[in-house]
Amino acid sequence: MLLRIARDMDHSDRSHRNGLRRGFFNYLEILLGVAGRQLNLYRHVEAMHQLQRSRDLMAWLEGKRKP
């Protein structure tokens, strides 16, 4: 979603909108910092890695099953 937001922005625009863009990303950085302090980031990242490994394994197993 953030990629889409950034892609839709006109980064060559040097008007007051440049400050709005900076403010948006600065505020987003603050929110991410707050969220990061409210969870065990190491455990969360490890859980995401395990989920991806499980999905990869499922895809591999499903591929082996097909004739």
Backbone hydrogen bonds, N-H to C=O, Kabsch-Sander energy under -0.5 kcal/mol:
donor,donor_aa,acceptor,acceptor_aa,energy
5,I,1,M,-2.3
6,A,2,L,-2.9
7,R,3,L,-2.5
8,D,4,R,-2.0
9,M,5,I,-0.8
9,M,6,A,-0.6
11,H,9,M,-1.0
13,D,10,D,-1.1
18,N,15,S,-2.0
19,G,16,H,-0.6
20,L,16,H,-1.3
21,R,17,R,-2.5
22,R,18,N,-2.3
23,G,19,G,-2.6
24,F,20,L,-2.4
25,F,21,R,-2.3
26,N,22,R,-2.7
27,Y,23,G,-2.5
28,L,24,F,-2.2
29,E,25,F,-2.1
30,I,26,N,-1.8
31,L,27,Y,-2.5
32,L,28,L,-2.5
33,G,29,E,-2.0
34,V,30,I,-2.3
35,A,31,L,-2.5
36,G,32,L,-2.5
37,R,33,G,-1.5
38,Q,34,V,-0.8
38,Q,35,A,-0.8
39,L,36,G,-0.8
41,L,39,L,-1.3
44,H,40,N,-2.4
45,V,41,L,-2.8
46,E,42,Y,-2.3
47,A,43,R,-2.2
48,M,44,H,-2.1
49,H,45,V,-2.3
50,Q,46,E,-2.4
51,L,47,A,-2.3
52,Q,48,M,-2.2
53,R,49,H,-2.6
54,S,50,Q,-2.4
55,R,51,L,-2.3
56,D,52,Q,-2.6
57,L,53,R,-2.4
58,M,54,S,-2.5
59,A,55,R,-2.4
60,W,56,D,-2.3
61,L,57,L,-2.9
62,E,58,M,-2.7
63,G,59,A,-1.9
64,K,60,W,-1.7
65,R,61,L,-1.4
66,K,62,E,-0.9
